[in-house]
Structures are given as C-alpha cells and as structure tokens.
Amino acid sequence: MRLAQEMLGRDPFSGHIFAFRCKRGHLVKLLFWDGQSLCLYAKRLDRGRFVGPATQGDAVSLTPAQPSMLLEGID
C-alpha cells in the first residue's frame, strides 16, 4: 500500500488494481480495494515467468484485457 502511495503517487483506495512483479518474473502480486478492505492476490509460477508490457518508468496503465493475459502468462 505504501509503495502505491509513495513511489507511484497513486491512491490505493481508488478502485485501481496495482500489479507488482518480482525481478525474476516468477511472482506477481495484485493489490486492490474491494470497497471494504485491501485485498492481496499473489500467483507464483514453478516454471517460466510473467511477461508484462514494457515500461518507461515505475508505472504503466493496462487495458482491461492485459491483466488476465499477464496472469495467464500470455506474451
């Protein structure tokens, strides 16, 4: 939550989904506000890695289809 606020300059209670991928790319975490509490979803791959869109900075906006593609491991 603090990373979304301080590093990205975004409000974690805004209804947006924040996706964080580890450096090795085998772990992705999603942080989102469901209206009552902050929820954390984590997914780890035994083989392969999550491939996300290329970023120019710390944050990138995704289309509605891209989060599902990211979690399915579609490049």
Phi, psi and omega per residue, in radians:
M1 nan -0.765 -3.137
R2 -1.135 -0.619 3.108
L3 -1.099 -0.743 3.111
A4 -1.113 -0.685 -3.119
Q5 -1.278 -0.902 -2.990
E6 -1.464 -0.860 -3.054
M7 -1.372 -0.736 -3.074
L8 -1.633 -0.264 -3.133
G9 1.167 0.556 -3.097
R10 -2.067 2.734 3.108
D11 -1.585 2.021 -3.122
P12 -1.173 -0.225 3.133
F13 -1.699 0.252 -3.058
S14 -1.427 -0.218 -3.079
G15 1.721 -0.088 3.087
H16 -1.338 2.751 3.047
I17 -1.798 2.214 3.135
F18 -1.826 2.151 -3.130
A19 -1.927 2.286 3.106
F20 -2.172 2.274 3.136
R21 -2.048 2.384 3.135
C22 -1.247 2.871 -3.078
K23 -1.050 -0.673 3.138
R24 -1.292 -0.329 3.061
G25 1.504 0.063 -3.105
H26 -1.604 -0.106 -3.095
L27 -2.296 2.323 3.055
V28 -2.273 2.439 3.106
K29 -2.182 2.393 3.089
L30 -2.001 2.297 3.112
L31 -2.073 2.238 3.130
F32 -2.679 2.706 3.111
W33 -1.677 2.155 -3.110
D34 -1.699 0.172 -3.135
G35 1.764 -0.344 3.126
Q36 -2.165 -0.573 -3.093
S37 -2.732 2.864 3.033
L38 -1.411 2.342 -3.136
C39 -1.985 2.465 3.102
L40 -2.114 2.142 3.101
Y41 -2.011 2.273 3.128
A42 -2.226 2.473 3.096
K43 -2.422 2.295 -3.132
R44 -2.125 2.412 3.092
L45 -1.726 2.384 3.050
D46 -1.299 -0.649 3.103
R47 -2.284 2.587 3.115
G48 1.464 -2.945 -3.132
R49 -2.648 2.762 3.070
F50 -1.368 2.318 3.131
V51 -1.971 2.069 -3.141
G52 -1.882 3.094 3.107
P53 -1.194 2.670 3.106
A54 -1.148 2.417 -3.132
T55 -2.031 2.593 3.063
Q56 -1.750 -0.292 -3.127
G57 -2.537 -2.545 -3.120
D58 -1.443 -0.442 -3.029
A59 -2.233 2.638 3.065
V60 -2.512 2.499 3.078
S61 -1.616 2.417 -3.125
L62 -1.902 2.604 3.008
T63 -1.290 2.884 3.135
P64 -1.012 -0.507 -3.116
A65 -1.429 -0.461 -3.021
Q66 -1.128 -0.675 3.114
P67 -1.047 -0.707 3.123
S68 -1.185 -0.644 3.087
M69 -1.144 -0.675 3.106
L70 -1.076 -0.834 -3.106
L71 -1.224 -0.429 3.092
E72 -1.490 -0.147 3.135
G73 1.398 0.378 3.122
I74 -1.456 2.232 -3.108
D75 -1.454 nan nan
